[in-house]
Amino acid sequence: MTSHQAWSVEAATVILQAMPAEERLMLPALQRIQAVFGWVPDESVPVIARELNVSRAEVVGVLTYYHDLRQSPPPPVAVQVCVSEACQAVGARPLAASLEAVYGVPLGETRDGVEFAKVYCLGNCALGPAAMVNGRLLGRCDVERVGAAIAQAQSVLA
C-alpha cells in the first residue's frame, strides 16, 4: 500500500490552500485529503469547512455519501472485487464466493490486515471479472490470480 503522510491540521490546511481555485470544491478537497493521509479523519471536517467556506454538515454529508471516501485508516492490504452487472456476467459471484471461502471472511470485512470489499465498477468491464489489490487493477480474475496479488502486496509490507 502507498505510504501516507501523518495527519495534522497544519498539513491539511496547506494541502487545501494549495488547491487550484477551480478545484476548491468539496469532493476534490476530500479526495485530496484522502490521497495524502490515506483516509479522511474526523478532525479534517472543520478544516475543510473553514477552507471552503461551507458548513461542517455539508462536509459530513459529502463524506458519508461517497463510498470511496474512507473514514478510518486503510488496512495494509485492500482487495476490491467488482460486483457490477458486467463482471457478474463473467463470473464475479463465483469469484467472490471463492475468496470468501479461501480467506474465511465475507466481502465487506477485514481479517489479518486484509480488507475485502465489493465495488460497483472498476472500469475494466472488458476484462471481467475484475478486482483491485492495493490499487493494482486485475482482469480476468480467479481466486488464484487475486490470491497471488494479495501475497505480493503482503510481501512488500514484510
C-alpha positions as CSV (number, residue, x, y, z in Angstrom):
1,M,0.0,0.0,0.0
2,T,1.2,3.5,-0.6
3,S,2.7,5.3,2.3
4,H,0.7,8.2,3.6
5,Q,1.6,11.3,5.5
6,A,0.8,11.6,9.2
7,W,-2.4,13.6,9.9
8,S,-2.1,17.2,11.1
9,V,-4.3,20.2,10.9
10,E,-1.4,22.3,9.6
11,A,-0.6,19.8,6.8
12,A,-4.3,19.6,5.8
13,T,-4.6,23.3,5.7
14,V,-1.5,23.6,3.4
15,I,-2.9,20.9,1.1
16,L,-6.3,22.6,0.8
17,Q,-4.8,26.1,0.3
18,A,-2.6,24.8,-2.4
19,M,-5.5,23.5,-4.5
20,P,-6.2,25.5,-7.6
21,A,-9.3,27.7,-7.4
22,E,-11.3,25.6,-9.9
23,E,-10.7,22.5,-7.7
24,R,-11.6,24.1,-4.4
25,L,-14.8,22.1,-4.2
26,M,-15.8,19.7,-1.6
27,L,-15.3,16.3,-3.3
28,P,-11.9,17.2,-4.8
29,A,-10.9,18.5,-1.3
30,L,-12.0,15.3,0.4
31,Q,-10.2,13.2,-2.3
32,R,-7.0,15.2,-1.9
33,I,-7.1,14.8,1.9
34,Q,-7.6,11.0,1.5
35,A,-4.8,10.8,-1.1
36,V,-2.3,12.4,1.2
37,F,-3.4,10.9,4.6
38,G,-4.9,7.6,3.4
39,W,-8.3,8.5,4.9
40,V,-10.4,11.5,5.9
41,P,-10.1,11.8,9.7
42,D,-13.0,13.4,11.6
43,E,-10.6,16.2,12.6
44,S,-10.4,17.2,8.9
45,V,-14.1,18.1,8.7
46,P,-13.8,21.6,10.4
47,V,-10.6,22.3,8.4
48,I,-12.3,21.6,5.1
49,A,-15.4,23.5,6.1
50,R,-13.3,26.5,7.1
51,E,-11.1,26.5,3.9
52,L,-14.1,26.0,1.6
53,N,-16.4,28.3,3.5
54,V,-19.1,25.7,3.9
55,S,-20.8,24.1,6.9
56,R,-19.5,21.1,8.7
57,A,-22.8,19.4,8.0
58,E,-22.2,19.8,4.2
59,V,-18.7,18.3,4.5
60,V,-20.1,15.3,6.5
61,G,-22.9,14.9,4.0
62,V,-20.5,14.5,1.1
63,L,-18.0,12.5,3.1
64,T,-20.6,9.9,4.1
65,Y,-22.3,9.8,0.7
66,Y,-19.3,8.6,-1.3
67,H,-18.3,5.0,-0.5
68,D,-14.8,5.6,-1.9
69,L,-14.0,8.0,0.9
70,R,-12.6,6.3,3.9
71,Q,-13.4,7.5,7.5
72,S,-10.9,5.1,9.1
73,P,-7.3,4.3,8.3
74,P,-6.7,2.0,5.4
75,P,-5.7,-1.6,6.1
76,P,-2.2,-2.8,4.9
77,V,-3.9,-4.7,2.0
78,A,-7.1,-3.6,0.4
79,V,-8.9,-6.0,-2.0
80,Q,-11.8,-4.8,-4.1
81,V,-13.9,-7.1,-6.1
82,C,-16.2,-5.7,-8.8
83,V,-19.8,-7.0,-8.5
84,S,-21.4,-4.9,-11.2
85,E,-23.5,-6.5,-13.9
86,A,-20.8,-6.8,-16.5
87,C,-18.5,-8.6,-14.1
88,Q,-21.3,-10.7,-12.7
89,A,-22.0,-11.9,-16.3
90,V,-18.5,-13.3,-16.5
91,G,-18.1,-14.8,-13.0
92,A,-17.9,-12.2,-10.3
93,R,-20.3,-14.1,-8.0
94,P,-18.3,-17.3,-8.0
95,L,-15.1,-15.3,-7.6
96,A,-16.5,-13.5,-4.5
97,A,-17.7,-16.9,-3.1
98,S,-14.3,-18.5,-3.6
99,L,-12.5,-15.6,-2.0
100,E,-14.9,-15.7,1.0
101,A,-14.3,-19.5,1.3
102,V,-10.5,-19.4,0.9
103,Y,-9.9,-16.4,3.2
104,G,-12.8,-17.1,5.6
105,V,-14.1,-13.6,5.5
106,P,-17.1,-12.1,3.7
107,L,-16.7,-9.2,1.4
108,G,-17.1,-6.1,3.4
109,E,-14.9,-7.2,6.3
110,T,-11.3,-7.3,7.3
111,R,-9.2,-10.1,8.5
112,D,-5.5,-10.3,9.3
113,G,-4.8,-6.9,7.8
114,V,-6.6,-7.7,4.5
115,E,-9.8,-5.8,3.7
116,F,-12.2,-7.4,1.3
117,A,-14.8,-5.1,-0.3
118,K,-17.2,-5.2,-3.1
119,V,-17.3,-2.3,-5.5
120,Y,-19.6,-1.4,-8.4
121,C,-17.3,-1.0,-11.3
122,L,-13.6,-0.7,-11.7
123,G,-13.8,0.4,-15.3
124,N,-12.4,-2.9,-16.5
125,C,-15.5,-4.4,-17.9
126,A,-14.0,-6.0,-21.0
127,L,-11.6,-8.0,-18.8
128,G,-14.0,-9.1,-16.1
129,P,-14.3,-10.3,-13.5
130,A,-12.2,-7.5,-12.3
131,A,-10.5,-6.9,-8.9
132,M,-8.1,-4.4,-7.4
133,V,-5.5,-5.1,-4.8
134,N,-3.8,-2.1,-3.2
135,G,-4.6,0.0,-6.3
136,R,-3.4,-2.6,-8.8
137,L,-6.1,-3.4,-11.3
138,L,-6.5,-7.1,-12.2
139,G,-8.6,-8.5,-15.1
140,R,-9.9,-12.0,-15.9
141,C,-9.7,-12.8,-12.2
142,D,-10.0,-16.1,-10.4
143,V,-9.2,-16.9,-6.8
144,E,-5.6,-17.8,-7.7
145,R,-4.9,-14.6,-9.5
146,V,-6.3,-12.4,-6.7
147,G,-4.5,-14.6,-4.1
148,A,-1.2,-14.1,-5.9
149,A,-1.8,-10.3,-5.9
150,I,-2.6,-10.4,-2.1
151,A,0.5,-12.4,-1.4
152,Q,2.6,-9.9,-3.4
153,A,1.1,-7.0,-1.5
154,Q,1.8,-8.7,1.8
155,S,5.4,-9.4,0.8
156,V,6.0,-5.7,0.1
157,L,4.9,-5.0,3.6
158,A,7.2,-7.5,5.2
